[in-house]
Amino acid sequence: MNFEAATLDDLMHDVFEHILNHGHNNNASKGPNIEVLGCELRLTNPIARVSRTESRGLIFSCLGELFWYLSGSNDGCHIAKYIPKYGTFVEDDGSIHGGYGKRLFNMHEKYDQIKRVIEQLKIGTGTRKAVIQLFDSSDLAEDYKDIPCTLNLQFVVRNKKLHMFTMMRSNDAYIGLPHDIFVFTMLQEMLAKELECGLGIYHHYVASLHIYNKNINSAKRFINEGFQATDSIMDEMPCIGFFSIRNELLKFESEIRHGIDLNINELDLCDYWKDILRLLQFYNKKESGNFQDLRYASEVRKKITNKKYQGLINNRERIKKSKAIKKIEGNNMQKRFDNISDIISGIEAFEHEQFKLAGLQRVENYISLSMQITDSIRRIRFIEEINKKHISEHRKNPHSDIFDPLRAAWLHIRENNKNEAYWLIFLATHFGKHKKEGWKLCADIYGGLGEELWTWNRVSHNPNDFSLWFRKASIEIKKNKPQRKFGNHRKYESLNYNSSRPLQTVVQTYVDWVGVSKDHETRFLDLSNSNNVNNKYELFDVAYKSMKGILSFGRTAKFDYLTMLRKFSLQNIEPQNLYLSGATGPKRGTSFLFFGNKDSNYSVEELNQNLNLLAEYLPIDILSSQVLEDALCNWQKSPSAYRYFGG
């Protein structure tokens, strides 16, 4: 069967379709497959050797394999850096028996076959002896883990063009074919430049061309991506002979692979080879997962001069987005996460323009964080949404089973009783909503255990009366069955009147914080005027710091209370950072996101700076810092598997 195309994508498209439609089942040593026998593939433009598709745009692994061959080595560690599956083929001595590098440049420890082919073609361009033998009879003498699939390579110059013929005993069309064509056509072009002739057709002959059953669906997805653009991603190789700079390039690749920082800009090379090295450097830095390396990789990426490489990298990274959305669709959660595409696009843009996020190198982590951010946005929007609906008057009544301090706050705002709304929000923040008991503890205190309500007017003018009442009430509350409990974030608080942080003192210090006016809006106005506040971020910061005197109202409580005032439109304030000093979950989540380590030693200032930068890329139009604080706190508990947290 003959196939001919101008690009690798078109060639693979035709090959995959033919194998899937006309192939026959075969059981081979590496697994069941569908194969066709006796195929010739012709690539009329060998420079169009890189796939533009998301699934087969394998530029990094292809370049890694190319430099492995060119090194003349069969070292298993070298290629495993780029293609980890090669690790299964490593022999006891650390080599891969079937590797082509040593066979190309040092066959039988004495033949440099590349050199001899060049010599043959320079002596007589009409020669038919320019053949490189890769498969050897000795390959069958022992049970090696890997033997060459390629039998030989032949080079023929006709009409001042170098044509190449590759003969293969076996070829995995989905995995191996794009790598083989890339490496061999690069070799073809290198020799053409060395011989100062044009680039002819690349011929690829295969006895058994197959797709393994495990890759059938992937091959179908490749076909469904449709036909790609026909122009080549790679530029034509420069005229200067590759072999004159081979040793330099191999040295640079080795330094990159071993983590040595190489300033490629200063190398005495043309942009073609600098970009090749930048691609290798980008890949190696990105794969390390180290925060500094990820930032380095982002800077390297920006310096790549061939913009088509940039597009190829973008296509590869969009795989994360498609996998995330497919996972969500598969779990029937598309309605709940209908805006996740925008979240993912924002993270992608950040990684493209800034630096890679160390905690998102696994697709599962990427999906989980995107879903947590979406959840957090929805939780914040929930406060606004409940105000759009009818709210029963019973929600204000703490003696009612459906009492809800947050819905009650909205009712008081509608009645212009804003001080009561502030007070209810404070109580809701301090007590929290218990997973099983709900708002019952808040209702008991606010409702005076079924007697007169402890409204803001009453408690602010009579805090001592509240203290006397609570001395007796604390005993009664403990008798309740089931036991009244604080919400999750407040679970270490106590209802003991004689505790180190008793409720009566919490209330007294809150009343003192509001001040002698007993009016919350006056308090915020005083804070603004006395501190020369210029914007909503400064007012939040001033208010946050001013609340340090409120007993048992730490970092989380202050942050939640003040952001809640913004959600109720009581104050136009907003945090400019996450106030990570003293935080646990949010700080661990932030550290893991940027540095891949929940307990990194990076400063709070640097963590906040990075988060503010990330927030600019995300479609969050209100309280972006709280969204990220909530999302990262939940995400770090289960980075690779999404779990719903009620908040």
N, C-alpha and C positions, 0 to 999 in steps of 0.2 A: 504494500500500500504506500502511495506517495503523497506527501503533504508539502505544500510550498506557501510561504507567506513572507511579508516584509518585516514583520515584528514578531517578537517572542510571544506576545499575548495572542495574536491571531493564530500563530502556529499551535500554541497549546489549546486554544479554543477548538480548533478543528480536530486535534489529536484526542482530546478528552471526549468530544462528542462521538467520534468514531469508536473509541474503545468501549464507551458505555452502551452504544447502540449495537455494535457488531462483535464485541469481544467475547471470548469463551472463558468459562470458569477454569481455574487452574489452582492446584494446591502446591505451593512451593515451601521451601524451608523457612522462609520468613513470614509465611501466612497465606491464606487464600486470597486470590486476586482474579481480576478479569484481564486477559491478555489478547493481543493480536501479534501475529508472527510476521517477520520480514517487512520492516518499514524503513522508508527513507524520508527524512525530514530535511527540507531545504530552507535556510534563512537567507533571503536575498540581501538583506541589510544587516550584517552582523553587529553593527553598532547598536541596533535596537534590541539589545540583549537583556534589558531589565524590564520586568513586568510593572505595569502601572496599577495593577489591581491591589486591593487591600490584602488579599490572602496570599498572593505570590510575589509581592514586591520585596524580595528577599535581599536587598542590597548589602546588608551588613554581613550576613552569613556567607553570601557569595564572595564578597571581598576577603573575608577571613579565610575561606577555602583557597582562594587564588593565592594569597600570600603564603599560605601553608605549602602549596605546591612549589611556588617560586623559591621558598627557602631551601629546597632540596632535602628537607627533613621529613621523617615519618613520626616525629614526636607527637604522642597522643595528647599531651597537655596543651600543646599549641592549638590544635584544632578544636579541642573540647571547650576552649574559651569562647569560640564562636558558634559551635554546633555541639551542644552537650551530649547528644545521643552517641557521638563518636566514642564516648567513654566506655561504651559496652564492647567496643572492638579492640581495646588496648590489650596487648599481649603482656606477659610477665615482665618483659624487659622495658615496658613503657612505650613501645612503638606500636604503630598500626601497620600490620604487614602489607595490607593492600593499598597503602598511601601512594600517591603518584609522584610526590616530590623527589624522593630518592631515585625513583625509576627514570624520571626525566633528566636529572642532572648527574646521577652517579650510579647508573645501572650496573649491577654486578661489581660494584665498588671501583669501576674504572671507565665507564662510558658516559660522557656528557652528551646525551642524545640531542638536546637542543642545539648545542654548539655544532655537532656534526651535521644536523639538518641545514643549518644556516650555511655552513661551508659547502654542502652539496648544491644548494640553490644558487650560491654565488658563483660556483664554478660553471654550472650549466643550468640556465633557467628552464630548459626543456626536460630536465631529469624527472624520472619516476622513482628515484631511489630515496627521496626525502621522507623516510618513514621512521616513526618512533614506536617501538614495541613496548607496551605496558604490561600485558598479560604474559606470564612466563610459565613454561611447563612445570617448573618447581613449585608453582602456587598450589598444585594439586598433590604434592608429595606428602604434605602434612595437613592436619585438620586445623587450619588457621581460622581465627574469628572473622577475618575479612580478607577477601581477595578481590582483585580489580574486576570491575564490571566492563571497563574499557579494554578492548583488545589492542588496538593500535590507532595511531594518528598519521595521516599522510598529508603532505603539503605539495601543491602543484602550482607553478606559475605559468599562466597562459595570458597572452595579450596584455602583459604588464600588470596583471592582477594575481594576487595570491589566493588560491582556493584551498579550502581545508576539508578533509574527509575523515570523519571519526567512525570507527567500527566498534560496536558494543555487543557483548553477548546477552546483556540484560540491562533494562533501564526502567526504573520506577518513574512513571510519567508525571505523577503529582509532586513527589518530593525531590527526586534526583534530577529530572530533566532540566528544570530552570537553573540549577546549579551547574550542571555539566555544560549547557550551552553558554552560560555566562563565562565560565573559566576558559573553555576552549576557544571561544571567539575572541576573548581578551588575548590569549596566546597567539591566535591568528593575526590579530592587529599588531601585536608587538613584533612579530616576525616580518609582517609587511613593511612596517616602518624601518626595521633593520635592513631590509632588502631594497628599500626605496621604491616600492611598487604599490599599486592600488590594492584595495580590499575587494576580493572576489566573493563568491557564494560560500556559505558554510553548509556542508552536507553532513547529515547525522544518520548513520545506518544502525538499526537495532534488530537483533534476532527476536528477542521477547520484549515487547513494549507493553507495560501493564500498569494497572491501578489497583492497589490493595483494597480489599473490601472496606477496611476501616476508614479509607479516604474517599470513598465513593460520594458521600454526601458533600464533602468539601469540594470535590471536583464539580459537582452539580452547581454549588454556590458560585464557583468561579465562572461557569458558563452563564449563570444568571446575572452576573455583573455586567454582561454585555460586552460589546466591542469597545476597545480603548483607542485613544488618540494614536496616530501612526508615527508621530515624530519621536525621535530617540531621546531618552532621558540623558544619556551620556553624550558628551561631545566627542568629536574625533580626537584620537590620541595625537599629541604633539609630534612633530617630525623628529625631534631629538631621540636617538635610539634609547629604548628602555634599558637595554642590557648594559649601557654605559653608566647608568645610575642605579642599577639593580641592587648593588650592595648597600648603597646609601638608603634606599627605600626600605630594604629589609631591616636595616639597623633601626630606622625610625619606627617601623611597625613593631619591632621587638620592644622598644622603649615604651611605646604606647600600651602594648599588651601587658607589660609588667608594672604599669601604673606610674611611670616616670612622666612628669609634666614636661611636655615638649612645646616650645613656642614655634608653631608651624609658620607663622607669619614671617619669621626671620630666616627661614630656610631658603637656600638658593635653588628653588624649584619653580616651575611654571604653575599657574593656577590649577591646571588639570590634576597634577599629582598632589598639590597641596589640598585640594578638595577631597581626593581619595583618602589622604591621611586624616583630614578633619572628620570624615565619616567614621573612620576607624576609631578616632579619639572620642568622638561623640558617643559611639556605641559602648566603648569600654568604660568611659566615665559614667554613663547612664546605668549600665548594668551593675556597677559596684554598689549602688544603693546608698552610698555615703553622701550626706548632705552637701559637703563642699564639692564633691565630685559632680553631683547633679547640677549645682550652680555653674561649675566649670563647663559642663556639657552644654548648658544653655548658651553660654558665651561662645563656645566653639561653633555651635549651630548657626549663630547669627553671622559668623564670618565665612560660611560656605558661599562661594560666589555663584555656583550653578543653582539657580532658583528652582530648577526641576527636582533637584535632590530635596530641597525644602518641601516641595509638594509631596514627594514620595514619603518623607518622614511623617507629614501630616496625615496622609492616608493610613499609614500603619497605626498611628495613634488613635484614629477614629474607630478602630476595632473595639477599643474599650467602650466607646459610646454605644455601638451596635450591640455588643454583648450585654451591656447593662440593660438596654431597653428590651431586648429579647427575653432576658431573665424575668423582668418585671411583667412582660406580657404573658410569659409562661405561667406566672403565679396569679394571673387574673387581678393584678393590682394597678392596671393602667389608669383607672379613674383617680385612684388615690395619689398616684405619682404622675399626674398628667403633665406637670411642668418639669419633670426630671431632665428632659432633653436640654432645657435652658441651663440647669445647674451644671450638667456635664460639659456643655459647651463653654461655660464660664471657666471651669477648672481647666479644660483643654487650652483655652486662650491664655490663662495664667502660665501654664507649663510651657507653652510655646514662646511667650514673650518674656517670661521671667526665668524660672528655673523649675526643674523636675521636683516633684514632691516625694520625698523618700518613703513616706508611709503608704503611697499609692502605687507601688511597683507591681503589686498583685491586683489583677482585675477585680477580684472579690472585694478587696479593700476599697477600691474605686467605687464599686456599686454601693457598698454599705454606707460609705460617707455621703454619697449623693442622696440616698434615701433618708438618712438622718437629717440632712439639711432641709430636705423637703418637709419632713415631719415637723421640724422646728419652726419653719415658716408658717405652717398650718396652725401650730399651737399659738403662735403670736397673733395670727389673724383671727383666732377663735374669739378673743376678747371683743374685737370689733364686730364680728359676726353676730354675737348674742345680742348686741344692742340694736341690730336691724330687725329683730323679731319681737313678738309680744312677750313681755315678762310678767308673770303673775305677781300680784301684790304679796302673795304668800311667801315669795322668795325673800322678802324683807323681814319676815317674822321668824325669829330664832326659836320660837315655840312650835313652829311648823316642821313637819318631816321633810319638806322640800326646801328648807332654808338654804340659801346660797349667798355667801357674802359678796361674791363678785357680781352676780346679777342684782343683788341688793344695791351695790354701789352705783350701778347704772340707773336704777330707779331713783336714787337720791340725787344723782346728777341731773336727771330730767326735771326734778322738783327744785333744782338750784340749791340743794342742801349739800354742797360740796364737801364741807368739813366732815360730814358723816361718811361720805364716800372715801375720803382719805383714811379715816379711822378704820373703816371696814377692810380696806386694802391692807392696812398695817396688820390688823388681826389675822387676815387670810394669809399674809406672808409669814407671820410669826408662828401660827399654829400649823399651817399647811393642811392639805387635804389628804387624809389617810386613805390608803388603797381600799380598805374594807369599811371603815367607819365613816368615811366621807368627812363632812364638815361638823360632825356632832360635837367635838370638843370646842370648836369655835362658837357653836350655837349655845353650849352650856355657859360659857363665860359671858358672851355678849348678852345672852338672854337672862342672866342673873339666876340661873337654875330654875327657870319658870316663873320668876318674880319680875321685878322692874328691870328694864333693859339698861345695860351700861352703855348708854349712848355717848357720843363725843362730848356733848354739852355737860352731861352729868359727870363723866370721869375726869374731864379736864378741869372742872371747877371743884371736884371733890376726890382727888387721888387718894387721900388718906382714908376716906370712906370705902374706896375700892379695896384698899389694903386690909381693912378690918373685915370686910365682907369675904374676901378671899381666904382669910385665916380659917374661917368656918367652912367655906365652900370647898376648899381643897380636900377636906376630909370627906365631904359628901360625894365629890366627883370620883374619888377613889373607890367608892362603893358601887359605882355603876358597873353593870354587867351587860355586854362585854366591857372591858376596861377601855376608857377613853385614851386615844393615842394621838401623838403628833404625826404630821406627814413625814415622808421619807427624808427630806433635807433637814428636818427639825427633830429627828428621832432621838437626839441626845438631850433634849430639853426636859425639864422636870416640872411636875405639878406639886412638888413638895414646898410648902410655905417656907420652910427653914433651909432650903437648898442654897447653894452658893450663887445661884442665878434665879432667884424667885420671881414669879410672874408679877407680883406687886411692884417690885423694883423696875422690871422691864417697862411696865406701864408708866410709872412715875418718871423714868428717864425719857420716855417718848414725849410725855406731856411737857417736860422741861425743854426738850429739843424744839418743840413747836413754839414755845415761848409765851410770854405774858399776854400776848394778843389772843391766844387760843385759836388763832386763824392760820390755816396752812398756807393760803396764798400770800398772806402778809409775811410769813416766814420765808418763803422763796423769794419774795420781792426784796426783803432785807438782805438775804444772801447775795442776791444779784448786785444790789447797790453797794454794799459794803466791800465787795470783792472786785468791783469794776468789770463785771462779766460782760463779754462781747457776743457770745453765741451759745447755742444749746449744749455744746460739748463742755464748755467751761462751766456752765451752770450745773450740769450733771456732776462734774468733778468736784466742784465746791460743795454741793449738797452731800455727795458721797463721803467726803472727808469730814463734813460737819457732824455726821451721824455716829462718829466713833464713840460718843458718850452714851449711846443707847445700849443698855445692858443686853448681852446675849444676841446682839444684832450684828453679826459678823459680815464678812465679805459677801457671801452668797445672799444673805437676807437684804443687805443694803442694795446690792445690785438688782435683785428681783423686785424689791419694793419700788425703787426709782424707775426702773423700766416699765413697771406696771402703771405708774402714773402717766407715762408717755402713751401707753396703749389705751388708757381711759381718756386721753386728751386733756388731762388735768394740768399737765406741765409739758411745755415744749422743750424737753431735755432728751439727750441721747448720749450713751457712752461712746467715746472715741476709741476705746480699747476694752479688753476683757478683764482688766483689773486682776491679773493673774497672781499677784503677790498674795500668798496665803491660800491660793486655790489648789485643789488636788486633781479631780477629774478633768476639768478644762485644761489645766496646765499639762497634764500627762497626754491628753489628746492632741494638744497643739504641738508638743515636743515630738510626739510620734509622727504626726503629719509631715512636719518639715524635716525632721532629722532621722526618722526611722527608729527612734529610741524614746520610750516613755519617760525615762529618767535622765535626759541629757542635761548637761551643765550650762546650756546657753542661757543668757540673761533674760529676765522678764521683758526688758526693753526690746530685745531682738525678737522675741516671740510675738510681742504686740505689734511691732513694726511689720513683721511678715504677715500677720493676720489682717492688719489694715490694708495691706497691699492686695491680699487675696480677696478681701471683701469688695474691692473696687471692680472685680471681674464677675461677681455673682449677681444674679437678678433679685436682689433683696432691697426693697425700697423703704423699709422701716426697720430700725433696731438691728442692723446687720451684725453688730457685735454680740447682741444677745442670741441671735440665731446661731452664730458660730459657737458661742459659749455653750449653749444647750446641745447643739449637734455634736461637738467634739467631746463633751463630757460623756454623752451616751455612746458615741462611736468607739471610744477607746476601751469600753467594756467588752466589745466584740467587733474588732476591726474587720474581720474577714467574713462575717456572717451577720446579716441584718437582723436586729431584734427590735421589736417595738417597745418603746418606753412611754408611759402615759404622761410623763411630765409632772 
